[in-house]
Amino acid sequence: MFTNISKEMEVKTSITKAWDVYSTLKLAMIIQSKLNHLFGIDILEGDGGVGTVIKVTPRSDVSGLTAYKERFTKVDHEKMMKEVEIIEGGFLEFGFTSYRITSEFLENQTDDSFTIRVTFEYEADEDVVTNADATATIKPIMNMFEFANNYIENN
């Protein structure tokens, strides 16, 4: 069974400033340095482009997730879109067969804000999807997006 959920949030900074963070390894470095009490992030291979693999180790008592590896499968600077796929651990240990996160930067009418759309696509047997709380499957990652957006807005 295939499911997708999209969430949008406004970010109060320039789209190019935020894309400079999201499209590179700067996002991982910010999360590692500012949230190291909640997450550990290790860059296993790559330089932030397509093919980069990072390992995210959340504190299980905070997020309920186990460590997972994700691969950057798309970084489109023209469309300002980034896609990552969990390739090991995390939700895959709960019975999901695929789990992908796409972030799209959507320009607003003003230069000092934009909208980011985060789409979660995952596949699993129907009983796994039925038993999964959709909010729980996206909450830990949305929390990271919210933190990153607040950090970018204020720094």
DRENNU-214706 format. One record per residue (C-alpha): z, y, x; residue number from 1; residue in one letter. Coordinates in steps of 0.001 Angstrom, whole numbers, plus 500000, padded with zeros to 6 digits. Layout:
# residues N
<atom><z>Z</z><y>Y</y><x>X</x><k>NUM</k><r>A</r></atom>
...
//
This chain:
# residues 155
<atom><z>500000</z><y>500000</y><x>500000</x><k>1</k><r>M</r></atom>
<atom><z>498938</z><y>503378</y><x>501411</x><k>2</k><r>F</r></atom>
<atom><z>501040</z><y>506486</y><x>500734</x><k>3</k><r>T</r></atom>
<atom><z>500785</z><y>510089</y><x>501808</x><k>4</k><r>N</r></atom>
<atom><z>503150</z><y>513006</y><x>501329</x><k>5</k><r>I</r></atom>
<atom><z>502435</z><y>516610</y><x>502262</x><k>6</k><r>S</r></atom>
<atom><z>504897</z><y>519430</y><x>502760</x><k>7</k><r>K</r></atom>
<atom><z>504139</z><y>523044</y><x>503538</x><k>8</k><r>E</r></atom>
<atom><z>506339</z><y>525668</y><x>505121</x><k>9</k><r>M</r></atom>
<atom><z>505829</z><y>529265</y><x>506084</x><k>10</k><r>E</r></atom>
<atom><z>506360</z><y>530252</y><x>509704</x><k>11</k><r>V</r></atom>
<atom><z>507056</z><y>533890</y><x>510466</x><k>12</k><r>K</r></atom>
<atom><z>505224</z><y>534329</y><x>513740</x><k>13</k><r>T</r></atom>
<atom><z>501616</z><y>534483</y><x>514847</x><k>14</k><r>S</r></atom>
<atom><z>499603</z><y>531330</y><x>514356</x><k>15</k><r>I</r></atom>
<atom><z>498323</z><y>531421</y><x>517962</x><k>16</k><r>T</r></atom>
<atom><z>501854</z><y>531693</y><x>519399</x><k>17</k><r>K</r></atom>
<atom><z>502995</z><y>528692</y><x>517362</x><k>18</k><r>A</r></atom>
<atom><z>499854</z><y>526652</y><x>518111</x><k>19</k><r>W</r></atom>
<atom><z>500462</z><y>527242</y><x>521818</x><k>20</k><r>D</r></atom>
<atom><z>503749</z><y>525368</y><x>521380</x><k>21</k><r>V</r></atom>
<atom><z>502669</z><y>522654</y><x>518923</x><k>22</k><r>Y</r></atom>
<atom><z>499411</z><y>521757</y><x>520657</x><k>23</k><r>S</r></atom>
<atom><z>501076</z><y>521060</y><x>524005</x><k>24</k><r>T</r></atom>
<atom><z>504126</z><y>519307</y><x>525376</x><k>25</k><r>L</r></atom>
<atom><z>506118</z><y>522536</y><x>524927</x><k>26</k><r>K</r></atom>
<atom><z>507294</z><y>521279</y><x>521537</x><k>27</k><r>L</r></atom>
<atom><z>508759</z><y>518131</y><x>523107</x><k>28</k><r>A</r></atom>
<atom><z>510407</z><y>520183</y><x>525841</x><k>29</k><r>M</r></atom>
<atom><z>511976</z><y>522595</y><x>523316</x><k>30</k><r>I</r></atom>
<atom><z>513332</z><y>519744</y><x>521214</x><k>31</k><r>I</r></atom>
<atom><z>514635</z><y>517969</y><x>524315</x><k>32</k><r>Q</r></atom>
<atom><z>516347</z><y>521054</y><x>525725</x><k>33</k><r>S</r></atom>
<atom><z>517752</z><y>522466</y><x>522492</x><k>34</k><r>K</r></atom>
<atom><z>518459</z><y>519286</y><x>520503</x><k>35</k><r>L</r></atom>
<atom><z>519441</z><y>516895</y><x>523272</x><k>36</k><r>N</r></atom>
<atom><z>522636</z><y>516121</y><x>521355</x><k>37</k><r>H</r></atom>
<atom><z>520440</z><y>514745</y><x>518530</x><k>38</k><r>L</r></atom>
<atom><z>517265</z><y>513531</y><x>520240</x><k>39</k><r>F</r></atom>
<atom><z>516116</z><y>512321</y><x>523606</x><k>40</k><r>G</r></atom>
<atom><z>512436</z><y>512757</y><x>524387</x><k>41</k><r>I</r></atom>
<atom><z>510621</z><y>511156</y><x>527294</x><k>42</k><r>D</r></atom>
<atom><z>506984</z><y>511770</y><x>528160</x><k>43</k><r>I</r></atom>
<atom><z>505626</z><y>508332</y><x>529053</x><k>44</k><r>L</r></atom>
<atom><z>502009</z><y>509245</y><x>529743</x><k>45</k><r>E</r></atom>
<atom><z>499586</z><y>512102</y><x>529357</x><k>46</k><r>G</r></atom>
<atom><z>499634</z><y>515873</y><x>529592</x><k>47</k><r>D</r></atom>
<atom><z>499871</z><y>516796</y><x>525901</x><k>48</k><r>G</r></atom>
<atom><z>496276</z><y>516027</y><x>524981</x><k>49</k><r>G</r></atom>
<atom><z>494852</z><y>513084</y><x>523072</x><k>50</k><r>V</r></atom>
<atom><z>496332</z><y>509832</y><x>524356</x><k>51</k><r>G</r></atom>
<atom><z>499697</z><y>511316</y><x>525332</x><k>52</k><r>T</r></atom>
<atom><z>502573</z><y>508944</y><x>524565</x><k>53</k><r>V</r></atom>
<atom><z>506146</z><y>510123</y><x>524127</x><k>54</k><r>I</r></atom>
<atom><z>509308</z><y>508230</y><x>523334</x><k>55</k><r>K</r></atom>
<atom><z>511684</z><y>509838</y><x>520840</x><k>56</k><r>V</r></atom>
<atom><z>515233</z><y>508529</y><x>520819</x><k>57</k><r>T</r></atom>
<atom><z>517154</z><y>509955</y><x>517865</x><k>58</k><r>P</r></atom>
<atom><z>520874</z><y>509456</y><x>517533</x><k>59</k><r>R</r></atom>
<atom><z>520981</z><y>506717</y><x>514920</x><k>60</k><r>S</r></atom>
<atom><z>524151</z><y>508091</y><x>513321</x><k>61</k><r>D</r></atom>
<atom><z>522317</z><y>511356</y><x>512647</x><k>62</k><r>V</r></atom>
<atom><z>518875</z><y>510223</y><x>511493</x><k>63</k><r>S</r></atom>
<atom><z>519146</z><y>506511</y><x>510755</x><k>64</k><r>G</r></atom>
<atom><z>516052</z><y>505925</y><x>512901</x><k>65</k><r>L</r></atom>
<atom><z>515749</z><y>503809</y><x>515992</x><k>66</k><r>T</r></atom>
<atom><z>513837</z><y>504963</y><x>519070</x><k>67</k><r>A</r></atom>
<atom><z>510094</z><y>505137</y><x>518625</x><k>68</k><r>Y</r></atom>
<atom><z>506958</z><y>505847</y><x>520609</x><k>69</k><r>K</r></atom>
<atom><z>504245</z><y>508096</y><x>519304</x><k>70</k><r>E</r></atom>
<atom><z>500716</z><y>508702</y><x>520555</x><k>71</k><r>R</r></atom>
<atom><z>498810</z><y>511955</y><x>520134</x><k>72</k><r>F</r></atom>
<atom><z>495621</z><y>510809</y><x>518407</x><k>73</k><r>T</r></atom>
<atom><z>494086</z><y>514215</y><x>517674</x><k>74</k><r>K</r></atom>
<atom><z>494562</z><y>517703</y><x>519093</x><k>75</k><r>V</r></atom>
<atom><z>491888</z><y>519969</y><x>517600</x><k>76</k><r>D</r></atom>
<atom><z>492232</z><y>523500</y><x>518985</x><k>77</k><r>H</r></atom>
<atom><z>489404</z><y>524850</y><x>516830</x><k>78</k><r>E</r></atom>
<atom><z>490886</z><y>523638</y><x>513525</x><k>79</k><r>K</r></atom>
<atom><z>494483</z><y>523942</y><x>514807</x><k>80</k><r>M</r></atom>
<atom><z>495310</z><y>520402</y><x>513778</x><k>81</k><r>M</r></atom>
<atom><z>497402</z><y>517812</y><x>515568</x><k>82</k><r>K</r></atom>
<atom><z>497867</z><y>514164</y><x>514650</x><k>83</k><r>E</r></atom>
<atom><z>500387</z><y>511717</y><x>516039</x><k>84</k><r>V</r></atom>
<atom><z>500847</z><y>508067</y><x>515230</x><k>85</k><r>E</r></atom>
<atom><z>503975</z><y>506007</y><x>515680</x><k>86</k><r>I</r></atom>
<atom><z>502944</z><y>503035</y><x>517791</x><k>87</k><r>I</r></atom>
<atom><z>506279</z><y>501301</y><x>518362</x><k>88</k><r>E</r></atom>
<atom><z>509759</z><y>501275</y><x>516836</x><k>89</k><r>G</r></atom>
<atom><z>511111</z><y>503730</y><x>514272</x><k>90</k><r>G</r></atom>
<atom><z>509621</z><y>503215</y><x>510829</x><k>91</k><r>F</r></atom>
<atom><z>507523</z><y>500305</y><x>512080</x><k>92</k><r>L</r></atom>
<atom><z>510782</z><y>498346</y><x>512442</x><k>93</k><r>E</r></atom>
<atom><z>511442</z><y>498903</y><x>508724</x><k>94</k><r>F</r></atom>
<atom><z>508228</z><y>497117</y><x>507758</x><k>95</k><r>G</r></atom>
<atom><z>505690</z><y>499940</y><x>507818</x><k>96</k><r>F</r></atom>
<atom><z>502404</z><y>498819</y><x>509374</x><k>97</k><r>T</r></atom>
<atom><z>501255</z><y>502354</y><x>510201</x><k>98</k><r>S</r></atom>
<atom><z>502846</z><y>505800</y><x>510220</x><k>99</k><r>Y</r></atom>
<atom><z>500894</z><y>508968</y><x>511024</x><k>100</k><r>R</r></atom>
<atom><z>501901</z><y>512640</y><x>510988</x><k>101</k><r>I</r></atom>
<atom><z>499295</z><y>515395</y><x>510788</x><k>102</k><r>T</r></atom>
<atom><z>500167</z><y>519058</y><x>511200</x><k>103</k><r>S</r></atom>
<atom><z>497638</z><y>521668</y><x>510118</x><k>104</k><r>E</r></atom>
<atom><z>498006</z><y>525376</y><x>510779</x><k>105</k><r>F</r></atom>
<atom><z>496691</z><y>527422</y><x>507840</x><k>106</k><r>L</r></atom>
<atom><z>496067</z><y>531120</y><x>508338</x><k>107</k><r>E</r></atom>
<atom><z>497625</z><y>533593</y><x>505937</x><k>108</k><r>N</r></atom>
<atom><z>496436</z><y>537106</y><x>505139</x><k>109</k><r>Q</r></atom>
<atom><z>498824</z><y>538643</y><x>507678</x><k>110</k><r>T</r></atom>
<atom><z>498992</z><y>538254</y><x>511444</x><k>111</k><r>D</r></atom>
<atom><z>502757</z><y>537783</y><x>511521</x><k>112</k><r>D</r></atom>
<atom><z>503013</z><y>534542</y><x>509547</x><k>113</k><r>S</r></atom>
<atom><z>501128</z><y>531380</y><x>508693</x><k>114</k><r>F</r></atom>
<atom><z>501618</z><y>528152</y><x>506784</x><k>115</k><r>T</r></atom>
<atom><z>501982</z><y>524774</y><x>508396</x><k>116</k><r>I</r></atom>
<atom><z>501098</z><y>521706</y><x>506313</x><k>117</k><r>R</r></atom>
<atom><z>502663</z><y>518475</y><x>507485</x><k>118</k><r>V</r></atom>
<atom><z>501151</z><y>515304</y><x>506037</x><k>119</k><r>T</r></atom>
<atom><z>502804</z><y>511936</y><x>506425</x><k>120</k><r>F</r></atom>
<atom><z>500568</z><y>508919</y><x>505903</x><k>121</k><r>E</r></atom>
<atom><z>502002</z><y>505462</y><x>506004</x><k>122</k><r>Y</r></atom>
<atom><z>501118</z><y>501958</y><x>505011</x><k>123</k><r>E</r></atom>
<atom><z>503320</z><y>499013</y><x>504163</x><k>124</k><r>A</r></atom>
<atom><z>503659</z><y>496183</y><x>501714</x><k>125</k><r>D</r></atom>
<atom><z>504414</z><y>497425</y><x>498216</x><k>126</k><r>E</r></atom>
<atom><z>508028</z><y>496226</y><x>498287</x><k>127</k><r>D</r></atom>
<atom><z>508684</z><y>498169</y><x>501524</x><k>128</k><r>V</r></atom>
<atom><z>507171</z><y>501380</y><x>500089</x><k>129</k><r>V</r></atom>
<atom><z>508953</z><y>500884</y><x>496757</x><k>130</k><r>T</r></atom>
<atom><z>512310</z><y>500449</y><x>498480</x><k>131</k><r>N</r></atom>
<atom><z>511732</z><y>503354</y><x>500879</x><k>132</k><r>A</r></atom>
<atom><z>513109</z><y>506674</y><x>499781</x><k>133</k><r>D</r></atom>
<atom><z>510177</z><y>509026</y><x>500402</x><k>134</k><r>A</r></atom>
<atom><z>512549</z><y>511825</y><x>501358</x><k>135</k><r>T</r></atom>
<atom><z>514278</z><y>509630</y><x>503920</x><k>136</k><r>A</r></atom>
<atom><z>510966</z><y>508632</y><x>505483</x><k>137</k><r>T</r></atom>
<atom><z>510042</z><y>512251</y><x>506258</x><k>138</k><r>I</r></atom>
<atom><z>513390</z><y>514049</y><x>506538</x><k>139</k><r>K</r></atom>
<atom><z>514154</z><y>513453</y><x>510253</x><k>140</k><r>P</r></atom>
<atom><z>510722</z><y>514645</y><x>511299</x><k>141</k><r>I</r></atom>
<atom><z>510717</z><y>517612</y><x>508899</x><k>142</k><r>M</r></atom>
<atom><z>514073</z><y>518617</y><x>510392</x><k>143</k><r>N</r></atom>
<atom><z>512422</z><y>518742</y><x>513824</x><k>144</k><r>M</r></atom>
<atom><z>509568</z><y>520864</y><x>512428</x><k>145</k><r>F</r></atom>
<atom><z>512044</z><y>523268</y><x>510806</x><k>146</k><r>E</r></atom>
<atom><z>514027</z><y>523583</y><x>514018</x><k>147</k><r>F</r></atom>
<atom><z>510873</z><y>524175</y><x>516079</x><k>148</k><r>A</r></atom>
<atom><z>509602</z><y>526784</y><x>513628</x><k>149</k><r>N</r></atom>
<atom><z>512918</z><y>528662</y><x>513708</x><k>150</k><r>N</r></atom>
<atom><z>512965</z><y>528508</y><x>517497</x><k>151</k><r>Y</r></atom>
<atom><z>509394</z><y>529852</y><x>517763</x><k>152</k><r>I</r></atom>
<atom><z>510124</z><y>532624</y><x>515256</x><k>153</k><r>E</r></atom>
<atom><z>513156</z><y>533802</y><x>517220</x><k>154</k><r>N</r></atom>
<atom><z>511981</z><y>533415</y><x>520823</x><k>155</k><r>N</r></atom>
//
